[in-house]
């Protein structure tokens, strides 16, 4: 019904040989059109565990619009956060958006995500999420307010010269 009401929407449901649910993917046509025509070519991907009677993992692909507001791109559900699940999700995402010049994919650098991105989006730039890097830095060096400020400043600059200066201060 969702595909009929929204032509161009991509929905895929994958089951095993016993017809048991394995994976689900959906991406509305409006998300695809918005991403391809208006949004910076940067996609943040992550997975989060579902709680309650139906356990699993929610896969998300999100972007930021010109006003730095969250722009949804695609969602999926799987049983576990595995190489197979991420590759399946990313393959459907690639089908939805195609080859995008200068595409940047941001993630937490989990091995299963890294393997999937490398295989499905080999021409993209894959970078680590600054929030996760900051969490790792705080875990390693402790809660140092000045250190966090320098890191955040470095993470938000747009020019290499400014970044290098911030990293020197850090």
PARO-295744 format. One record per residue (C-alpha): z, x negated, y; residue number from 1; residue in one letter. Coordinates in Angstrom, 1 decimal, always signed. Layout:
N
+--------+--------+--------+-----+--------+
:     pz :     px :     py : num : residu :
+--------+--------+--------+-----+--------+
:      Z :      X :      Y : NUM :      A :
...
+--------+--------+--------+-----+--------+
This chain:
170
+--------+--------+--------+-----+--------+
:     pz :     px :     py : num : residu :
+--------+--------+--------+-----+--------+
:   +0.0 :   +0.0 :   +0.0 :   1 :      X :
:   +0.8 :   -2.9 :   +2.4 :   2 :      X :
:   -2.7 :   -4.4 :   +1.8 :   3 :      X :
:   -4.4 :   -1.0 :   +2.3 :   4 :      X :
:   -2.5 :   -0.4 :   +5.6 :   5 :      X :
:   -3.1 :   -4.0 :   +6.8 :   6 :      X :
:   -6.6 :   -5.2 :   +5.7 :   7 :      X :
:   -6.6 :   -9.0 :   +5.3 :   8 :      X :
:   -2.9 :   -9.1 :   +4.3 :   9 :      X :
:   -2.3 :  -11.4 :   +1.4 :  10 :      X :
:   +0.1 :  -10.3 :   -1.3 :  11 :      X :
:   +0.4 :  -12.0 :   -4.7 :  12 :      X :
:   +2.8 :  -11.1 :   -7.5 :  13 :      X :
:   +3.0 :  -13.5 :  -10.5 :  14 :      X :
:   +4.5 :  -12.6 :  -13.8 :  15 :      X :
:   +5.0 :  -14.6 :  -17.0 :  16 :      X :
:   +3.3 :  -13.8 :  -20.4 :  17 :      X :
:   +6.0 :  -11.1 :  -21.1 :  18 :      X :
:   +5.2 :   -9.4 :  -17.7 :  19 :      X :
:   +8.6 :  -10.6 :  -16.2 :  20 :      X :
:   +8.7 :  -11.4 :  -12.5 :  21 :      X :
:   +8.3 :  -15.1 :  -11.5 :  22 :      X :
:   +6.9 :  -15.3 :   -8.0 :  23 :      X :
:   +5.9 :  -13.1 :   -5.1 :  24 :      X :
:   +4.1 :  -14.0 :   -1.9 :  25 :      X :
:   +3.2 :  -12.0 :   +1.2 :  26 :      X :
:   +1.6 :  -12.8 :   +4.5 :  27 :      X :
:   +0.5 :  -10.1 :   +6.9 :  28 :      X :
:   -3.0 :  -10.4 :   +8.5 :  29 :      X :
:   -1.3 :  -10.2 :  +12.0 :  30 :      X :
:   +0.7 :  -13.3 :  +11.1 :  31 :      X :
:   -2.5 :  -15.2 :  +10.0 :  32 :      X :
:   -4.4 :  -14.2 :  +13.1 :  33 :      X :
:   -1.6 :  -15.1 :  +15.4 :  34 :      X :
:   -1.1 :  -18.5 :  +13.8 :  35 :      X :
:   -4.8 :  -19.4 :  +13.8 :  36 :      X :
:   -5.4 :  -18.3 :  +17.4 :  37 :      X :
:   -2.2 :  -18.7 :  +19.4 :  38 :      X :
:   +0.4 :  -20.8 :  +17.7 :  39 :      X :
:   +0.8 :  -24.6 :  +17.7 :  40 :      X :
:   -0.2 :  -26.0 :  +14.3 :  41 :      X :
:   +3.4 :  -26.6 :  +13.2 :  42 :      X :
:   +4.9 :  -24.8 :  +10.2 :  43 :      X :
:   +8.5 :  -25.1 :   +9.2 :  44 :      X :
:   +9.2 :  -24.3 :   +5.6 :  45 :      X :
:  +12.5 :  -23.8 :   +3.7 :  46 :      X :
:  +14.0 :  -22.0 :   +0.8 :  47 :      X :
:  +17.3 :  -20.2 :   +0.7 :  48 :      X :
:  +19.2 :  -18.8 :   -2.2 :  49 :      X :
:  +19.5 :  -15.0 :   -2.6 :  50 :      X :
:  +22.9 :  -13.6 :   -3.5 :  51 :      X :
:  +23.7 :  -10.3 :   -5.1 :  52 :      X :
:  +22.5 :   -8.7 :   -8.3 :  53 :      X :
:  +19.0 :  -10.1 :   -8.0 :  54 :      X :
:  +19.3 :  -13.8 :   -7.7 :  55 :      X :
:  +16.5 :  -16.2 :   -6.7 :  56 :      X :
:  +15.1 :  -18.1 :   -3.8 :  57 :      X :
:  +13.5 :  -16.8 :   -0.6 :  58 :      X :
:  +10.7 :  -19.1 :   +0.6 :  59 :      X :
:   +9.8 :  -18.9 :   +4.3 :  60 :      X :
:   +7.1 :  -20.4 :   +6.5 :  61 :      X :
:   +7.8 :  -20.0 :  +10.2 :  62 :      X :
:   +6.3 :  -21.2 :  +13.5 :  63 :      X :
:   +7.3 :  -21.3 :  +17.1 :  64 :      X :
:   +5.2 :  -19.4 :  +19.7 :  65 :      X :
:   +4.5 :  -20.6 :  +23.3 :  66 :      X :
:   +7.9 :  -19.2 :  +24.4 :  67 :      X :
:   +9.7 :  -21.1 :  +21.7 :  68 :      X :
:  +10.4 :  -17.9 :  +19.8 :  69 :      X :
:  +10.3 :  -17.7 :  +16.0 :  70 :      X :
:   +7.0 :  -16.5 :  +14.7 :  71 :      X :
:   +7.0 :  -15.5 :  +11.0 :  72 :      X :
:   +4.0 :  -16.7 :   +8.9 :  73 :      X :
:   +4.7 :  -16.1 :   +5.2 :  74 :      X :
:   +7.4 :  -15.2 :   +2.8 :  75 :      X :
:   +7.9 :  -15.6 :   -0.9 :  76 :      X :
:  +10.4 :  -15.0 :   -3.6 :  77 :      X :
:  +10.9 :  -17.1 :   -6.7 :  78 :      X :
:  +13.4 :  -17.6 :   -9.5 :  79 :      X :
:  +14.3 :  -21.2 :   -8.6 :  80 :      X :
:  +13.5 :  -23.9 :   -6.0 :  81 :      X :
:  +11.3 :  -26.0 :   -8.3 :  82 :      X :
:   +8.2 :  -28.1 :   -8.0 :  83 :      X :
:   +6.2 :  -25.2 :   -9.7 :  84 :      X :
:   +7.7 :  -22.6 :   -7.3 :  85 :      X :
:   +7.0 :  -24.6 :   -4.2 :  86 :      X :
:   +3.5 :  -25.5 :   -5.3 :  87 :      X :
:   +2.8 :  -21.9 :   -6.0 :  88 :      X :
:   +4.1 :  -20.7 :   -2.6 :  89 :      X :
:   +2.3 :  -23.5 :   -0.7 :  90 :      X :
:   -1.0 :  -22.8 :   -2.5 :  91 :      X :
:   -0.8 :  -19.2 :   -1.4 :  92 :      X :
:   +0.1 :  -20.3 :   +2.2 :  93 :      X :
:   -3.0 :  -22.6 :   +2.1 :  94 :      X :
:   -5.2 :  -19.7 :   +1.0 :  95 :      X :
:   -3.8 :  -17.7 :   +3.9 :  96 :      X :
:   -4.3 :  -20.2 :   +6.7 :  97 :      X :
:   -7.0 :  -22.6 :   +5.3 :  98 :      X :
:   -7.5 :  -26.1 :   +6.5 :  99 :      X :
:   -5.8 :  -26.5 :   +9.9 : 100 :      X :
:   -6.6 :  -29.6 :  +12.0 : 101 :      X :
:   -3.5 :  -31.8 :  +12.9 : 102 :      X :
:   -1.2 :  -29.5 :  +10.9 : 103 :      X :
:   +2.4 :  -30.6 :  +10.9 : 104 :      X :
:   +4.8 :  -29.3 :   +8.2 : 105 :      X :
:   +8.5 :  -29.6 :   +8.9 : 106 :      X :
:  +11.0 :  -29.4 :   +6.0 : 107 :      X :
:  +14.3 :  -30.8 :   +4.8 : 108 :      X :
:  +12.4 :  -33.4 :   +2.7 : 109 :      X :
:  +13.6 :  -31.9 :   -0.6 : 110 :      X :
:  +11.6 :  -33.6 :   -3.5 : 111 :      X :
:  +10.1 :  -30.3 :   -4.7 : 112 :      X :
:   +8.9 :  -29.5 :   -1.2 : 113 :      X :
:   +7.5 :  -33.0 :   -0.6 : 114 :      X :
:   +5.6 :  -32.9 :   -3.9 : 115 :      X :
:   +4.1 :  -29.5 :   -3.1 : 116 :      X :
:   +3.1 :  -30.4 :   +0.5 : 117 :      X :
:   +1.5 :  -33.7 :   -0.7 : 118 :      X :
:   -0.6 :  -31.8 :   -3.3 : 119 :      X :
:   -1.5 :  -28.6 :   -1.4 : 120 :      X :
:   -1.7 :  -29.9 :   +2.2 : 121 :      X :
:   -2.8 :  -33.6 :   +1.7 : 122 :      X :
:   -4.3 :  -33.8 :   +5.2 : 123 :      X :
:   -1.2 :  -32.6 :   +7.0 : 124 :      X :
:   +1.6 :  -34.5 :   +8.6 : 125 :      X :
:   +4.9 :  -33.9 :   +6.8 : 126 :      X :
:   +8.0 :  -34.6 :   +8.9 : 127 :      X :
:  +11.8 :  -34.1 :   +8.4 : 128 :      X :
:  +13.7 :  -31.4 :  +10.2 : 129 :      X :
:  +15.7 :  -32.8 :  +13.1 : 130 :      X :
:  +18.7 :  -30.6 :  +12.3 : 131 :      X :
:  +18.9 :  -31.9 :   +8.7 : 132 :      X :
:  +18.5 :  -35.5 :  +10.0 : 133 :      X :
:  +21.4 :  -34.9 :  +12.4 : 134 :      X :
:  +23.5 :  -33.5 :   +9.7 : 135 :      X :
:  +22.8 :  -36.5 :   +7.5 : 136 :      X :
:  +23.6 :  -38.8 :  +10.5 : 137 :      X :
:  +26.9 :  -37.1 :  +11.2 : 138 :      X :
:  +27.8 :  -37.2 :   +7.5 : 139 :      X :
:  +27.1 :  -41.0 :   +7.4 : 140 :      X :
:  +28.5 :  -42.0 :  +10.8 : 141 :      X :
:  +31.1 :  -39.3 :  +11.5 : 142 :      X :
:  +31.4 :  -36.8 :  +14.3 : 143 :      X :
:  +30.5 :  -39.0 :  +17.3 : 144 :      X :
:  +29.7 :  -36.8 :  +20.4 : 145 :      X :
:  +27.7 :  -39.5 :  +22.2 : 146 :      X :
:  +25.7 :  -40.4 :  +19.0 : 147 :      X :
:  +24.8 :  -36.7 :  +18.6 : 148 :      X :
:  +23.7 :  -36.5 :  +22.3 : 149 :      X :
:  +21.4 :  -39.6 :  +22.0 : 150 :      X :
:  +19.9 :  -38.2 :  +18.7 : 151 :      X :
:  +19.2 :  -34.8 :  +20.2 : 152 :      X :
:  +17.6 :  -36.3 :  +23.3 : 153 :      X :
:  +15.4 :  -38.5 :  +21.1 : 154 :      X :
:  +14.5 :  -35.5 :  +18.9 : 155 :      X :
:  +13.3 :  -33.4 :  +21.9 : 156 :      X :
:  +11.1 :  -35.8 :  +23.9 : 157 :      X :
:   +7.3 :  -35.4 :  +23.7 : 158 :      X :
:   +6.1 :  -38.9 :  +24.6 : 159 :      X :
:   +6.3 :  -42.0 :  +22.4 : 160 :      X :
:   +7.6 :  -44.2 :  +25.2 : 161 :      X :
:  +10.5 :  -41.8 :  +25.9 : 162 :      X :
:  +11.3 :  -41.6 :  +22.2 : 163 :      X :
:  +11.4 :  -45.3 :  +21.8 : 164 :      X :
:  +13.7 :  -45.6 :  +24.8 : 165 :      X :
:  +16.0 :  -42.9 :  +23.4 : 166 :      X :
:  +16.0 :  -44.7 :  +20.0 : 167 :      X :
:  +17.0 :  -47.9 :  +21.7 : 168 :      X :
:  +19.9 :  -46.1 :  +23.4 : 169 :      X :
:  +20.9 :  -44.6 :  +20.0 : 170 :      X :
+--------+--------+--------+-----+--------+
